[in-house]
Amino acid sequence: MKIDEVMSRLQARHPGEKEYLQAVHEVLMSIQDIYNQHPEFEKAHLIERLVEPERIIIFRVPWVDDQGQVQVNLGYRVQFNSAIGPYKGGLRFHASVNLSILKFLGFEQIFKNALTTLPMGGGKGGSDFSPRGKSDAEIMRFCQAFMSELFRYVGPEVDVPAGDIGVGAREIGYLFGQYKKLTRDFSGVLTGKSLEYGGSLIRPEATGYGGLYFVQEMLATHGHSLAGKRIAISGFGNVAWGAAKKATQLGAKVITISGPDGYILDEAGLDDQKIDYMLELRASGNDICQPYADQFPGSQFIPGRKPWEVKCDIALPCATQNELDGQDAKTLIANGCLCVGEISNMGCTPEAIDTFLQDKMLYAPGKAVNAGGVATSGLEMSQNAMHLSWSADEVDKRLHQIMHGIHQQCIRYGKEADGYINYVKGANIAGFMKVARAMMAQGVV
Ligand code: 2IT
């Protein structure tokens, strides 16, 4: 494989899709050595097939707002790879959504899902619809309009969407209701459902919890634990909430959260009350920093800046792609940061990743660290298929085991001659090898 040739062909075919090209480039860099040891992959043009989605569905989503005006959004589902199971991955509703974003997310999802060991292919979807500032009734009408088209292409053994940014339990409920009405089929077609109709305990917490279980394992390789560590978290949504909750339970001190308007520095650390308040902030659909600072005197709102300038032991990006850049990486290192666990998808820019790897920093990428979310979705699918539900303890135990397994796979494929664990390489190779073998077994399809 010649990476430059693959990339220039891809660039010519998909000009301007920069997040997608970024995600592909990172994986190709990691796998090139092992790929070149398998001439049968090259002969089967495996890479050329892997980098193109099996199918992309794009549709218009017309809906009527509270003023009676007709609105038109775009809806997408990228069915990227089904070599190891039905397409699986979230739906993102955010003004920034476009094909490049969903293709990068879908591509990452293939390897992440492979790492979980559960039978799930990779997919992603969403819309440029922004739930921010919309009424509950508008959100319901939008979700119904979105599913009125999507229902033809999904199903419990075909493609199982879930939440992502802008899609939580409320949206999943409206999407599920419309799917059931149209198909007369009550099935596990979506995950992230509420408990009463087939959801799994621990799914809301799972991305953050799994992230912290993984970070615990990373720290242990250097003889450290979470107790007493200062943690900088970005974001304020479901992922940041779960991460803050588990970090605090494990004895660490979470000193920042952030929103689009800046970040909160709370030197006293988040406690149960503050963590519960994060849920209210998220549900409000407003900016979060000023209300938090007003609610908890002693905390500081630092407008227009990112939390990576704060002196911390551990940094956990929990917001969105490319939220931590090369300069942020240098600042973290200069401030003595020990460990960066990416809980957002592709939270670090390529420059930031290079900086961490050159510095032999404890750094692990989203597709390993945040895989607990989709893994627990996989456990929700299992429970739905068996028509039963597991206790919180049972789900949490399985999640813990899965995260441990992912960490082991990263060591197996990522440990370098000097003992440094390159988690980027480890996660990419482990995920890729499983998918590659499945694709080889299934022929040219
Ligand atoms: O990025 C992700 O892994 C998710 N948004 C969760 C996907 C899922 O199917 O639970």
Residues whose N, C-alpha, C, O or C-beta is under 5 A from the ligand:
A	BS01	2IT	K88 G89 G90 V160 A162 G163 D164 N370 G373 V374 S377
